[in-house]
Amino acid sequence: MTTTSFFWCLVLVVAVMVLGYVRLYLSYRRNISKVAFMFDAIDASDFTFSFSTQGVSGSDAMLNKSLNRIKQILVNARDEAVEREKYYEQIMDAAGTGLLVVDEAGHILQHNVAATRLLHRPVLTHMEQVEQQFADGSLSVRETYTTLRNKRVRIVAFSDINGELANREVDSWIKLIRVLTHEIMNTITPITSLSQSLLQQAKGEQREGLEVINKTGTELMAFVENYRRFTHVPQPQPRLFYAKPFLERMATLADADGRVGVSVKPADLLVYADEGLMGRVVTNLLKNAKEAVACAQDEEGSGDGSAQRDGSPQRDGKVWIEAYTGDDDSVVIDICDDAALIAPDVAQQVFVPFFTTKQGGSGIGLPLSRQIMRVSGGTLELVQDAKARKTVFRMKI
């Protein structure tokens, strides 16, 4: 081989080597660019990209398939994390206990529905908003610490002490009434039945005595049955219905003369509840309000007619209904009257079973109404506005 031939062979080999190196370098840069692009997209939470496997072969096809597979694995992991987060949020929102997730600077990172309801705030962003409510002693507060995304956070759990005590009190009353009604009915039923049978053959004084026994037993059974209703509230069957026509119908039933006013804002306000059970509560509250107004007017009439029994100027004796959306997106129905305010010592006991200030009253109407609201997932409370001199029974659902 001549020197010239060797030279050109060497040039050819070097050229092939350089060309191979350039192709290898370009392939390396292209692949690195693909990987960098994929990581940039993932960092931006953009999973819409896809590397083509058509028209490519060899290592490029293998790399594209591998990158697409990595993307799909990450997409599946993200979807699972999102579903898991939604699941945990649903659990948090289903809890009756308020929950706050707070960082070291006091910022509220997450909260559940119960937290906004118990704190009466539609938006929660910082602990400064709620420190006073936590300090006043009306809420039972528990705290624990954990690490979330490499940050130390505080989990604050709290509940309404008064609400818990009220629920326990109601449960205790229910258990007591069930036992009493069971024992009384088991005792009085055979006596009433036997006296009814003996009445068919009895004469004279004996018959009169049996009639007294039978009448007393029947009245006692009716009395006990009245209290049994408190412990057997039917399971609610909720559905959506418009508040305005419902409340207007209730107002008409309470007073056919149209003297019970109704205000609903917005006019198309929707309620999700058992309409029949809500009707029982509203009817009972309207009946109480009308009786309170009538009683106040009677007492005014017995004096000089210039003032109510609590010393305030004479009122018109109005009963009205207001319905609106609460701060926590709940539906609020207020049954209002401007009769004399309820005395503080009486107001504390109005929801206690058997307590009544009415002559011949059973003391079961308001406790039964609160129990209906309780099983319906709502609340019933007494609110007295001394400044406006009005009494309000507030239904929240």
C-alpha positions as MATLAB code, in Angstrom:
seq = 'MTTTSFFWCLVLVVAVMVLGYVRLYLSYRRNISKVAFMFDAIDASDFTFSFSTQGVSGSDAMLNKSLNRIKQILVNARDEAVEREKYYEQIMDAAGTGLLVVDEAGHILQHNVAATRLLHRPVLTHMEQVEQQFADGSLSVRETYTTLRNKRVRIVAFSDINGELANREVDSWIKLIRVLTHEIMNTITPITSLSQSLLQQAKGEQREGLEVINKTGTELMAFVENYRRFTHVPQPQPRLFYAKPFLERMATLADADGRVGVSVKPADLLVYADEGLMGRVVTNLLKNAKEAVACAQDEEGSGDGSAQRDGSPQRDGKVWIEAYTGDDDSVVIDICDDAALIAPDVAQQVFVPFFTTKQGGSGIGLPLSRQIMRVSGGTLELVQDAKARKTVFRMKI';
ca = [
       0.000    0.000    0.000;
       1.385    3.364   -1.057;
       1.707    6.270    1.258;
      -1.066    8.112   -0.560;
      -3.488    5.224   -0.216;
      -2.699    4.882    3.473;
      -3.282    8.573    3.953;
      -6.721    8.518    2.350;
      -7.664    5.401    4.277;
      -6.696    7.151    7.458;
      -8.715   10.207    6.473;
     -11.723    8.008    5.720;
     -11.466    6.245    9.089;
     -11.168    9.534   10.911;
     -14.123   10.950    8.971;
     -16.227    7.914    9.822;
     -15.214    8.206   13.467;
     -16.003   11.930   13.525;
     -19.346   11.339   11.798;
     -20.171    8.571   14.270;
     -19.198   10.793   17.164;
     -21.325   13.662   15.814;
     -24.324   11.368   15.373;
     -23.782    9.959   18.841;
     -23.459   13.477   20.285;
     -26.605   14.682   18.500;
     -28.508   11.620   19.677;
     -27.257   12.235   23.209;
     -28.310   15.896   23.072;
     -31.713   14.946   21.642;
     -32.284   12.372   24.342;
     -31.101   14.710   27.072;
     -33.471   17.364   25.696;
     -36.365   14.874   25.842;
     -35.592   13.977   29.449;
     -35.171   17.636   30.418;
     -38.450   18.512   28.659;
     -40.230   15.710   30.504;
     -38.966   16.866   33.912;
     -39.880   20.502   33.161;
     -43.407   19.423   32.188;
     -43.753   17.283   35.322;
     -42.488   20.151   37.457;
     -45.233   22.323   35.912;
     -47.819   19.554   36.549;
     -48.349   19.222   32.806;
     -48.869   15.586   31.817;
     -50.290   16.214   28.361;
     -46.996   15.485   26.589;
     -46.254   12.234   24.780;
     -43.197   11.043   22.820;
     -43.920    9.504   19.443;
     -43.012    5.877   18.833;
     -44.005    6.009   15.166;
     -41.310    6.509   12.554;
     -38.467    5.940   14.995;
     -36.441    2.848   15.656;
     -33.645    1.466   17.684;
     -32.579    3.286   20.802;
     -34.795    6.323   20.061;
     -37.918    4.152   19.991;
     -36.852    2.389   23.177;
     -36.178    5.705   24.925;
     -39.516    7.200   23.820;
     -41.408    4.144   25.051;
     -39.559    4.284   28.377;
     -40.259    7.992   28.856;
     -43.952    7.478   28.028;
     -44.087    4.648   30.534;
     -42.484    6.810   33.229;
     -45.051    9.536   32.478;
     -47.937    7.065   32.808;
     -46.599    5.755   36.115;
     -46.399    9.327   37.436;
     -49.913   10.117   36.123;
     -51.308    7.061   37.902;
     -49.504    8.019   41.111;
     -50.861   11.579   40.855;
     -54.430   10.353   40.254;
     -54.185    8.002   43.221;
     -52.896   10.844   45.403;
     -55.759   13.116   44.262;
     -58.345   10.406   44.958;
     -56.791    9.709   48.338;
     -56.826   13.423   49.181;
     -60.503   13.688   48.166;
     -61.266   10.656   50.306;
     -59.579   12.202   53.327;
     -61.374   15.510   52.707;
     -64.716   13.697   52.649;
     -63.855   12.011   55.935;
     -62.888   15.388   57.433;
     -66.091   17.042   56.189;
     -68.221   14.185   57.515;
     -66.786   14.638   61.003;
     -68.769   16.717   63.469;
     -65.521   17.861   65.076;
     -63.853   20.990   63.693;
     -60.380   20.376   62.236;
     -57.675   22.898   61.328;
     -54.240   22.221   59.815;
     -51.961   25.127   60.803;
     -48.341   25.868   59.871;
     -45.718   27.339   62.211;
     -46.596   30.895   61.127;
     -50.242   30.399   62.127;
     -51.607   30.156   58.580;
     -54.547   27.770   58.240;
     -53.615   25.396   55.423;
     -56.763   23.292   55.516;
     -60.039   23.043   57.413;
     -63.267   21.059   57.270;
     -66.921   22.116   57.034;
     -67.491   21.626   60.773;
     -64.753   24.184   61.512;
     -66.532   26.941   59.572;
     -69.843   25.993   61.177;
     -68.572   25.917   64.766;
     -66.536   29.117   64.350;
     -69.286   30.895   62.367;
     -66.790   31.977   59.710;
     -67.161   31.170   56.000;
     -63.432   31.749   55.383;
     -60.544   30.685   57.632;
     -57.024   31.841   56.776;
     -55.137   32.542   60.023;
     -55.332   31.514   63.670;
     -55.670   35.168   64.696;
     -59.277   34.952   63.461;
     -60.237   32.306   66.004;
     -57.957   32.776   69.021;
     -60.633   34.672   70.970;
     -63.238   31.958   70.340;
     -60.806   29.298   71.526;
     -60.016   31.351   74.637;
     -63.613   31.947   75.796;
     -64.065   28.326   76.906;
     -67.083   27.468   74.754;
     -65.044   25.044   72.640;
     -63.158   21.935   73.682;
     -59.766   22.164   71.919;
     -57.161   19.427   71.359;
     -53.875   19.823   69.472;
     -51.304   17.480   67.970;
     -48.252   17.930   65.751;
     -47.084   16.131   62.620;
     -44.964   16.666   59.494;
     -46.618   17.510   56.195;
     -44.503   17.911   53.043;
     -41.372   18.332   55.136;
     -43.023   21.058   57.222;
     -44.031   20.815   60.853;
     -47.762   21.510   61.179;
     -50.262   21.641   64.014;
     -53.600   19.808   63.810;
     -56.256   21.510   65.927;
     -59.424   19.551   66.737;
     -62.296   21.265   68.544;
     -65.955   20.695   69.355;
     -68.863   22.601   70.863;
     -69.016   21.817   74.584;
     -72.582   23.054   74.918;
     -73.668   21.053   71.888;
     -72.071   17.876   73.224;
     -73.681   18.362   76.631;
     -77.066   19.060   75.021;
     -76.835   15.899   72.904;
     -75.883   13.814   75.926;
     -78.715   15.372   77.911;
     -81.202   14.549   75.152;
     -79.903   10.979   74.950;
     -80.327   10.625   78.721;
     -83.890   11.942   78.567;
     -84.712    9.569   75.711;
     -83.418    6.560   77.653;
     -85.313    7.641   80.777;
     -88.578    8.227   78.904;
     -88.310    4.876   77.121;
     -87.909    3.065   80.428;
     -90.723    4.983   82.119;
     -93.188    4.636   79.249;
     -92.425    0.935   78.949;
     -92.982    0.282   82.646;
     -96.089    2.488   82.896;
     -97.690    1.014   79.774;
     -96.978   -2.531   80.942;
     -98.666   -1.739   84.258;
    -101.642    0.336   83.167;
    -102.659   -1.528   79.981;
    -103.922   -4.715   81.702;
    -105.681   -2.630   84.385;
    -107.511   -0.591   81.746;
    -108.361   -3.678   79.732;
    -109.638   -5.540   82.792;
    -111.751   -2.586   83.988;
    -113.282   -2.330   80.513;
    -114.274   -5.992   80.610;
    -115.727   -5.761   84.151;
    -117.756   -2.679   83.214;
    -119.992   -4.832   81.042;
    -121.265   -6.728   84.114;
    -120.875   -4.175   86.931;
    -123.730   -2.188   88.420;
    -124.226    0.666   90.867;
    -121.284    1.985   92.868;
    -119.065   -0.777   91.580;
    -119.677    0.377   88.027;
    -118.932    3.986   88.948;
    -115.616    2.948   90.487;
    -114.656    0.904   87.434;
    -115.554    3.809   85.162;
    -113.208    6.054   87.141;
    -110.442    3.428   86.909;
    -111.017    2.926   83.192;
    -111.136    6.661   82.406;
    -108.038    7.400   84.492;
    -106.147    4.514   82.891;
    -107.129    5.602   79.382;
    -106.059    9.193   80.081;
    -102.767    8.001   81.553;
    -102.102    5.826   78.490;
    -102.775    8.812   76.224;
    -100.485   10.934   78.424;
     -97.663    8.384   78.187;
     -98.178    7.964   74.453;
     -97.692   11.699   74.067;
     -94.218   11.448   75.618;
     -93.373    8.320   73.687;
     -93.427   10.431   70.505;
     -90.315   12.217   71.773;
     -88.296    8.997   71.588;
     -89.659    7.764   68.256;
     -88.961   10.476   65.698;
     -89.256    8.895   62.233;
     -86.159    8.649   60.063;
     -86.004   11.778   57.874;
     -86.551   11.383   54.135;
     -84.884   14.561   52.826;
     -85.551   16.124   49.444;
     -85.181   19.562   47.873;
     -88.101   21.972   48.156;
     -88.585   25.740   47.897;
     -88.728   27.540   51.240;
     -91.138   30.322   50.222;
     -94.261   28.304   49.235;
     -93.613   25.926   52.143;
     -93.446   28.723   54.736;
     -96.386   30.579   53.204;
     -98.440   27.400   53.552;
     -97.345   27.021   57.181;
     -98.259   30.659   57.873;
    -101.714   30.175   56.371;
    -102.314   27.066   58.451;
    -101.283   28.980   61.590;
    -103.474   31.986   60.810;
    -105.939   31.938   57.929;
    -106.344   35.728   58.191;
    -102.818   36.216   56.872;
    -101.459   37.963   59.949;
     -98.265   35.871   59.987;
     -95.737   37.578   57.725;
     -93.225   35.635   55.630;
     -89.890   36.957   54.336;
     -87.635   34.676   52.269;
     -84.299   35.869   50.822;
     -83.504   34.914   48.158;
     -87.011   34.198   46.901;
     -85.882   30.903   45.333;
     -84.206   29.643   48.526;
     -84.014   25.843   48.499;
     -84.145   23.563   51.535;
     -82.853   19.986   51.615;
     -84.756   18.269   54.412;
     -87.813   16.175   55.217;
     -90.633   18.607   54.410;
     -93.122   16.790   56.653;
     -90.865   16.881   59.713;
     -89.910   20.511   59.069;
     -93.623   21.295   58.859;
     -94.196   19.783   62.305;
     -91.457   21.956   63.801;
     -92.591   25.186   62.125;
     -96.241   24.533   63.047;
     -95.345   23.987   66.702;
     -93.146   27.098   66.857;
     -95.817   29.265   65.205;
     -98.411   27.933   67.638;
     -96.144   28.831   70.584;
     -95.462   32.294   69.164;
     -99.170   33.031   68.691;
     -99.929   31.854   72.223;
     -97.123   34.041   73.603;
     -98.520   37.078   71.769;
    -102.065   36.332   72.963;
    -100.828   35.890   76.547;
     -98.920   39.193   76.429;
    -101.963   41.013   75.064;
    -104.170   39.500   77.765;
    -101.775   40.705   80.451;
    -101.657   44.151   78.851;
    -105.430   44.202   78.820;
    -105.566   43.430   82.515;
    -103.473   46.556   83.284;
    -103.567   50.064   81.883;
    -102.667   48.858   78.376;
     -99.545   50.991   78.126;
     -96.798   48.468   78.712;
     -95.904   44.795   78.456;
     -95.185   42.576   81.438;
     -91.428   43.210   81.144;
     -91.924   46.979   81.303;
     -91.417   47.698   77.592;
     -93.826   49.840   75.566;
     -96.889   48.086   74.216;
     -96.182   46.096   71.050;
     -98.376   45.227   68.085;
     -98.380   41.513   68.898;
     -96.864   40.351   65.616;
     -95.674   36.910   64.542;
     -93.530   36.524   61.434;
     -91.130   34.165   59.665;
     -87.742   35.023   58.186;
     -85.751   32.592   56.029;
     -82.290   33.218   54.627;
     -78.864   31.675   53.999;
     -76.492   31.568   56.971;
     -72.791   32.432   56.937;
     -71.939   28.724   56.708;
     -74.297   28.250   53.704;
     -76.926   26.607   55.897;
     -80.611   27.484   55.565;
     -81.896   29.485   58.542;
     -85.598   29.795   59.407;
     -86.475   32.235   62.190;
     -89.887   32.104   63.874;
     -90.221   35.546   65.457;
     -92.649   37.353   67.740;
     -92.607   40.670   69.586;
     -94.364   39.477   72.718;
     -92.681   39.848   76.094;
     -89.178   38.380   76.246;
     -88.845   35.005   77.938;
     -87.379   35.261   81.432;
     -83.740   34.051   81.611;
     -84.488   31.251   84.116;
     -87.316   29.986   81.870;
     -85.243   30.338   78.681;
     -82.648   27.943   80.093;
     -85.256   25.195   80.455;
     -87.543   25.561   77.433;
     -85.969   22.536   75.693;
     -86.046   20.310   78.804;
     -88.663   17.544   78.449;
     -91.724   17.946   80.750;
     -90.896   21.588   81.532;
     -93.783   23.938   80.785;
     -95.182   27.268   81.925;
     -98.554   26.703   80.246;
    -101.552   25.553   82.197;
    -102.299   22.074   80.907;
     -99.141   22.023   78.782;
     -97.259   18.764   78.224;
     -93.743   20.211   78.033;
     -92.973   18.031   75.027;
     -93.456   20.384   72.038;
     -90.118   22.207   72.064;
     -88.015   19.162   73.077;
     -89.688   17.148   70.304;
     -89.043   19.966   67.803;
     -85.364   20.097   68.782;
     -85.136   16.308   68.543;
     -86.591   16.430   65.012;
     -84.003   19.045   64.029;
     -81.281   16.977   65.648;
     -82.074   13.770   63.711;
     -82.367   15.898   60.555;
     -78.790   17.113   61.006;
     -79.832   20.630   62.041;
     -80.272   22.693   65.184;
     -82.998   24.594   67.004;
     -82.096   27.357   69.431;
     -83.712   30.233   71.270;
     -82.349   33.691   70.424;
     -83.651   36.757   72.248;
     -82.898   40.196   70.854;
     -83.320   42.550   73.805;
     -82.591   45.627   71.690;
     -85.248   44.825   69.081;
     -87.389   43.276   71.831;
     -88.163   40.150   69.855;
     -88.024   36.443   70.587;
     -86.668   34.151   67.875;
     -86.671   30.364   67.642;
     -83.976   29.681   65.041;
     -84.014   26.551   62.889;
     -80.787   25.743   61.064;
     -80.557   22.956   58.511;
];
